[in-house]
Amino acid sequence: VAAATVLFAVPGFGDRAAQAADPVVFKFAHSQPLTSVRHKSMEYFKEVLEKDSGGRIAVELFGGGVLGTESEVMDMVKVGNLQGTRGSQFAKANPKFLIYTLPFLFHDTDSVLAAMRGPAGQRIAAAAKENGFYIPATGVAGGFRQITTAKRPIETVDDVKGLKIRTPPIDSIVQTVKALDASPQSVPYKETYMALKTGVVDGQENPCSNIVEMKFYEVQKYMSLVNYQIHPDPFFVNVKWYEALPADLKAAFDGAARKAMEWSDTNWLASEADYLKTLQGKLKVNTISEANHAKFMAKVKPVWTHYVQQGYFTTAEIDEVLAAAKKK
């Protein structure tokens, strides 16, 4: 009895025991709807990681932009106020991520994934540590990006001229829109619907999945299948949070991240065909002819030159990505 009395009299003993049993918290936020593949893939990540870590890591998910814009959330992850995110701000982690977004770089999604998962892609991801981000996996943010408008269908290069196109804060999109003689308009993702509805912008560009999930079809009339660009979807993690994990939890985290990204890629890309069918019932959809497609490619080739001249990456690095894509 005396021993027991001494034990329970030690100040804070029970508190410290409870603290030792508390799981490490991983808070993740993003801007897409809770119905999106991105969010569902993170629900899968939560399930896998909490199981594989034996409950030692607890995952909290915040979707729909409730914690801020993609840019704001990215900054929160960098300073450690949040632990993770996914979204369009990949240039903040490493400007070389922009290499994937060069217009008309890839012919199909298998080529994109081969490049991202190869040695060049791994180096791009690893270099993000210098900017405060650990990236355990990179996938694709949906399928190829298409253009919707309220004014007219886009069939030729001249059809784009003068349009006000909403663009995310991704330099390669801004450069591409400018190269096509249109006017890029910076609008936060979650405010794009209203900008389209009120005519602040004439159109926007996104993969079919995003166009459906955000209901942009309600405030647009035309969609042109140009397949001009596809985006990487890196899994951004605060590097200090990750490096503080013991080795076994790092392994569990990395494994869950890779599984979740593969799940995301598989389901996101498979869903694109279904999303396209939905849009064909709501918008006037046209496909760019091969002859006009070649003219689009020629028109935007200066965007490639711009990045090489600005020192973002070299022609050799572009060739390495293209070579990896061919090994799919």
N, C-alpha and C positions, 0 to 999 in steps of 0.2 A: 504493500500500500504506500509506504514511504517513497519507494522508487517512482511509483506512478505519480505521486504528488509532485515530486521534483520535476519530472518530465513535463507535465502540463503547466508547470509554473514558469517554464522558460519562455520569456517574452517573444512573441512573433513566431514560435515554432510551427504552429498550425498554419499561419499565413504563408511561411516559406514553403512548406510541404505542398500547399495548394498551388502556389506559384510554379513550383517545379513541374507540376502536372499539367499546367496550362499549355495548350498548343500554340505554336508559332502562327501568327495570323498573316495571311496573304490577301490583301485587298486589291481587287482588280476592277477597273472601270473602263467603259468604252461608250461610243455614241450611237451604236446601231440599236434597233428595236429588240425587245425581248423575244420576238418571233424570228429573228434573223439566225442564219446558220452560225455566224460568229458567236452569238450569245449561247446558242445551243451547244456549240463545241466547247465553250468554257464551262457549261454545266457538266459536260462529260469530263473535262479536265478536273473539276472539283471532285466529282465522284471517284475518279481514278486516283488522284493524289491523296485525298483523305484516306482512302483504303490502303494504298501502297505505303503511306507514311505511318500507318497504324494509328491514325488520329492525331499525330504529332504536328501536323500542319492543318489549319482550318482556313478554308477559302471563302471569302466574301465577295460576291459579284454585284456590280452596279452597272446596269445597262441604260440605254436610252438617253445618254448625255446628262444624267441627273447630277453628276459631280462637276460638270463643266464641259467646255468645248474640247475637241481632240487636242488642240494646242495647249490648252490649260492643263488638261489631264497629263499630257506628256511631260510638262514641266513639273507637275506634282510627283510623277514617278522619278524624275531625275533627282529631285532634292530629297526624296524619301517620304513624302507625305502620303503617297500611295506606293504599292509595291509592283503593280503591273498594269499594262494596257496593250491594246492593239488598235491600229488606225492608220491614218494617212500621213502622220508626221515622221516618217522614217528618215527623211533627210536630216532631222535633228540628231538622230542616233549616229548616222554615217552618211554623208552626202553621196557616197558611192552606191547607195541603194537606188539612186536615180538611174543607174545604168539599165535596170530592168524596165524602166518606164520610157525608154527611147521609143518614139513612135514607129510602129511597124517593124520592130526588132524581131519579134517571134511570129512563127506561122501557126503554132497551136499550143495548147496548154501543157501538153506533155513535155515539150521543149523547155518551157518556162521552169517547170518543176525540176527537170534534169539540171538546168543551170544553177538553180537556187540550192540544190542539195549537193552539188559538186564542190570541188576544192575552192573554186573562185567564190562561190556563194558563202562557203564557210568562213573564208577570210574576211569577206565584207561584214558578216555578222560579228565575228570576233573583234574587229576593229572598233565596234560601237562601245566597247568597254572604256575607251579613252574619253567618251562623252557621258559616262555614267550609266550606261545601259548594258545589261547582260541579255543575250538573245539565244535561247536554247533551241529555237526552231523558227523557220521561215516558210510560209506557204503563199498562196495566192488569195488576193481579196476579190473573190468571185471570178467571173470570166472576163473576156475582152470587153473593153469599154465602148459604148455606143453613144450616139448623140440624139437627143430629143429636142424638138423645137415647137413653138406655137405658130410660127409664121409660114414656114415652107419646108418641104422635104429637102434633104441634102443628097443630091445625086452627083454633082460635079464640084470641083474646087471652088468655083465662082459662087455656088449656093451658100457657102459659109461666110463669104465676105460681108462684113458690116454687122453681123449678128452679135448681140451681147450674150456671151456664154458664161454661166456660172462655173467657176473653177475653184477647187479646193486649194489650199496654200501649198501646192506642189509645183515646183518651178518648171518641171518638164511639161506639165499640162499648160501652164501659162505660156511658155515658149512655143508650144505647138499651136495653141489657139492664135497667138500673134502671127506665127508663120503662115497660118491660113487666112490672114487678113481679117480676123474677127476680133472682138473686144472682150478680153477676159475680165470677169467680174468676181471679186472675192466675196463670198457669202458663206458663213458657217453652215455646216451640213444640215443641222436641225432647223435652220432658217430658210433653207432652199425652197421648200414647198411654197411658203408665203411669197418669196421673191418671184417665183414663177407665176403664182396666182395674180399678183398685183402688177405684173409686167415690168418689174424692176430689171428682170433679165428675160431674154427671149427663149433661152434654152439651157440645157445642162448636159453633162456627159457622165455616164456611170455604167457599170455592168447591169444586165437585166434584173438581177436579184435586188440590187439597191433601188432601181426604178420602181419595182413592184412594192418592196417593203416600205418605202417612203411615200408611196402613192403619188409619185410625180405624174403618172399617166392621167390623173384627174385634172391637171392644169397644163397639159401639153396636147398637141394634136398629131405630131409626126415623130417617128423614130426611124433613124437611118442606121443600118448595120454597116459600120465602117471598120470594126475590129482594129482600131488604131493603136490601142495601148492596153497593157494589163499591169496590175499593181502588185508589188510584194506585200505580204502581210506578216511582218516580223512580230514575234512575241517579245515585247519589251518588259524587262524586269530591272528593278533598281539593283545595281551591281553590288552595293554594300550589303543590302539585305541578303542577297543570294550567297555572297562570300562568307557571311556569318553562319550559314548553315553547316552542320556537321556533314561529313562525307556521305553518309548513308542517305540523308535527306536531300542532298544535292542530286544524288543518283535517282531518287524517287521523283524529285521535281523534274529533272531532265526527261526521264522516261514518260511521265505524264504529259509534259509539254509536247513531245514528239508525237505521242499517240493522239492528242487533241488536235494538233495541226494536220496530221494525216486524215483524221476524221473530218476536219473542216474542209480540207481540199477535196476529198472524195464527195462529200455531200454538197458542198457549194457548187462544184463544177457540174455534178449530176443534175442539180436543180436548175441550172441555167436554161436547159431546154424547156423545162416546164414553165419557168418564168417568161421565156420568150413566147410560148403559146398563150399565156395570159395576156401579154402585151399586144399580141396580134389581134386579140379580141377587143382591145380598148384604144389602140392607136393605129394610124395608117403607117404600115411598116414597109420600108423598101430596102433593097440590098444594092450596094455600090457595084457597078459592073467592073470586070477585071481591067478594062482599059482605063476607066476613071480611077480605079484603085491605084494603078501605076502612077497616075498624075498626082494623086495625093501623096504618095511616097516621095516623089521627086520634090514636091512643094515643101515637105517638112524635113528633108535631109539636112538643111542648114542647122536644125536643132542638134543633130549629132555633132556637127562641126563645132557648134557653140560650146558644148560641154568639154570637148577635147581642148579647145583653145583656152577655156577658162580653167583648165587643170583639174576638173572633177575626176576624170579618168582618162586613160590613154587609148589610142586606137588599138594597141595590143591587148588591153583589158577588154575592150569590146569584142575583139576577135576571139579571146579566150572564152567569153560567155557564149558566143555563137558556136564555138567548137563544142562546148559542153552540151549545148542544146541539141546538136546533131547526134550526140551519143545516147539520146533518149532510148 
